[in-house]
């Protein structure tokens, strides 16, 4: 038998196994990341968009914690609960997003305060009718600051209000600040829709491919003999 014929048969056998093996793969997803345009977010209180940041301050004009809770769909008293102090007034930036299960929200944030304990000013973020503390005076110390990032995975398809806020604690006398940057949403998009075969089906297909390859090679040896 010629080398060409041997090559063709071996290639055919290998190709059959590769084709069957490809059926074992299920959905494959690729990541698509969207950067939010922060300059079109709604702002309540003292805040603006500058130098690619959403900048918020607890100074006047300000809005009450009750107003923030209403806008964000939070239960009354939520902002007092996450901070552990009587939240008074500050500023809020928010927008509405569409998201699906598994989407990832990421952002960078910077908190700075001119205040001191026991006036525990704080910053927070909110999504899905819940609020999470970012930083407060207790964390950074009197007149302190901190820079960090956050990541959150969406657990159900839906429309969400995404918000960031800064609030004075106990009084409204000394200011604190929050800056938000690089707010992104990463989606995972399926690139194929083949279903994954049952394990027994996979093994059967691979066995058939292997037997076919073995049969071809055995026949070649017999013809050579």
Buried (B, 14 or more C-beta within 10 A) or exposed (E): EEEEEBEEBBEEBEEBBEEBEEBBEEEEEEEEEEEBEBEEBEBBBBBEBEEEBBBBBBBEEBBBBBBBBEBBBBEEEBBBEBBEBBBBBBBBBBBEBEBEEBBBBBBBBBBBBBBBEEBBBBBBBBBBEEBEBBBBBBBBEEEBEBEEEBEBEBEEEEEBBBBBBBBBBBEBEBBBBBBBBBBBBBBBEEEEEEEEBEEEEBEEBBEEBBEBBEEBEEEBEEEEE
